[in-house]
Amino acid sequence: MIEKNEYFDVEFTDMTHDGMGVCKIEGFPVFVANALKGEKGQIKITKINSSFGFGRLLLLTEMSPFRKEPICEHFAECGGCNLMHMNYQMQLDFKKHRTKETLRKLGRIDTLVNETVGMVNPYYYRNKAVIPFAEENGKMIAGLYKNRTHDIIDMKKCYIIPKITTDIIKFLKNVFVELSIPAYNEKTGMGVIRNVVIRSSNKYDDISITLVTAIPKLPKKEIVIKKIVSKFEKVVSIIQNYNPEDTNVVLGKKSKVLYGEDFIIDEINDVKFKISHRSFYQVNPAQTEELYKKAIQYAEVDENHTVIDAFCGIGTIGLSVASQVKEVLGVEVIKQAVEDAKENALVNGIHNATFVAGKAEEVIQTWKSKNVDVLFVDPPRKGVEKEFLETVVQMKIPKIVYISCNVSTLARDLNYLQANNYEVIEVTPFDMFPQTSHIEAVAKVVLKTSN
Ligand SMILES: C[S@@+](CC[C@H](N)C(=O)[O-])C[C@H]1O[C@@H](n2cnc3c(N)ncnc32)[C@H](O)[C@@H]1O
């Protein structure tokens, strides 16, 4: 029996889904951060549960040839880029392997999993940053949460958000200090600034800033706005969001525009999109273009086809394929996103797309009588409701292109489809989130024909 605080010499034979090294001590699995498969080292046991434990790496005695020195000084304490100690090829291989294994183990799906589609430059890609603010020993800090805590790292640099985003955060910190606008304190419920959300357009470089405050009015708001826009000319939208709740949810119910518009414009594969501050939008636009190209290729659409874009957000997939099909039907639960989708259709001169606000599992019932040829489905991490899949099976939709940001729920949902006369033809992982263990994947699924 192993115990906490004991020391062991170990060999790492596997990796967890979030990139920790796995070693076995007398058959008992122990997970260790910053250790790679194939490495050997000395660890100290830090925690023991009934079926697994955690350890801290003290010394590496044998190093993987795929190890890379993390370029970020916050790597050790920030849990964000938990694969930064792997070279990029190893990150891509890790994601392919995890996709294949998760589909096999959780979904009993043995299908072709292609190589992960990676980025040429896997840094500075995130078009959205949510940065919490706090006071620490009388000093204002802003950054990312320390791994598994609510403590904030005062961010000096971040390698996955654009450099200008980091500059804006540092600038705002100085502005708030200069104007004596304090950060919100989670424990006392006092203070003003909770979070700052920055979104940038890949195509036009436009930036929107959402200041999330714990009180209804932003003090000295004219001065704050003037300072921001005179320093950063690309800022076209400043929003104040009021969030008085004791919650981890970033945005509160009320927002108001302080400067410019409530949106920025971006383009994916030559289609323009208006993105409101509340709407979901893929965080890595360059990879999104590649992902959608693959999704449309899997769909094998023609001009007679009717397609559904389920969980459509602001209509990005449906509008990208609209010119190649007869009709697009989109459904999305956030009303503002649906309004954006409708407007995006108009802006792009697209007249064959209809967008409905509602739950996909309910709205799809109203399309049962339609002859749907392709279903694009791109749900949140929890996957789709069983009710939704039941309707899809009843409708006998010939082709499904499932885009997923969580391979576990993808495996569960594909398992259901496989058990109901569908075949998973192939899956391609996309590296939408380089340096992190998050995986995006697209699956091509077809209805089996009777002969
Ligand atoms: C992963 S995002 C995909 C959005 C869009 N396809 C895109 O690529 O930008 C998932 C979307 O599903 C929406 N959503 C969540 N639950 C829903 C439901 N039950 N019915 C319809 N939409 C839902 C979310 O608001 C979000 O916009």
The ligand as a MOL file (V3000), in Angstrom:
LIG
                    3D

  0  0  0     0  0            999 V3000
M  V30 BEGIN CTAB
M  V30 COUNTS 27 29 0 0 0
M  V30 BEGIN ATOM
M  V30 1 C -20.3740 24.7720 -29.7310 0
M  V30 2 S -21.4970 26.0910 -29.9850 0 CHG=1
M  V30 3 C -21.6590 26.0360 -31.7480 0
M  V30 4 C -22.1630 27.2990 -32.3780 0
M  V30 5 C -21.9770 27.4200 -33.8870 0
M  V30 6 N -22.2980 26.2120 -34.5840 0
M  V30 7 C -20.5720 27.8710 -34.1970 0
M  V30 8 O -19.7510 27.0610 -34.6840 0
M  V30 9 O -20.2400 29.0460 -33.9910 0 CHG=-1
M  V30 10 C -22.9660 25.4160 -29.3670 0
M  V30 11 C -24.1700 26.3140 -29.4710 0
M  V30 12 O -25.3060 25.6060 -28.9820 0
M  V30 13 C -26.1810 26.4980 -28.3190 0
M  V30 14 N -27.0720 25.6510 -27.5030 0
M  V30 15 C -26.8510 25.1090 -26.2830 0
M  V30 16 N -27.8710 24.3050 -25.9240 0
M  V30 17 C -28.7800 24.3410 -26.9450 0
M  V30 18 C -30.0030 23.6900 -27.2010 0
M  V30 19 N -30.5490 22.8600 -26.3100 0
M  V30 20 N -30.6340 23.9320 -28.3530 0
M  V30 21 C -30.1070 24.7810 -29.2770 0
M  V30 22 N -28.9400 25.4300 -29.1090 0
M  V30 23 C -28.2690 25.1970 -27.9550 0
M  V30 24 C -25.2390 27.4390 -27.6020 0
M  V30 25 O -25.8650 28.6590 -27.2980 0
M  V30 26 C -24.1140 27.6040 -28.6370 0
M  V30 27 O -24.3570 28.6920 -29.4950 0
M  V30 END ATOM
M  V30 BEGIN BOND
M  V30 1 1 1 2
M  V30 2 1 2 3
M  V30 3 1 2 10
M  V30 4 1 3 4
M  V30 5 1 4 5
M  V30 6 1 5 6
M  V30 7 1 5 7
M  V30 8 2 7 8
M  V30 9 1 7 9
M  V30 10 1 10 11
M  V30 11 1 11 12
M  V30 12 1 11 26
M  V30 13 1 12 13
M  V30 14 1 13 14
M  V30 15 1 13 24
M  V30 16 1 14 15
M  V30 17 1 14 23
M  V30 18 2 15 16
M  V30 19 1 16 17
M  V30 20 1 17 18
M  V30 21 2 17 23
M  V30 22 1 18 19
M  V30 23 2 18 20
M  V30 24 1 20 21
M  V30 25 2 21 22
M  V30 26 1 22 23
M  V30 27 1 24 25
M  V30 28 1 24 26
M  V30 29 1 26 27
M  V30 END BOND
M  V30 END CTAB
M  END
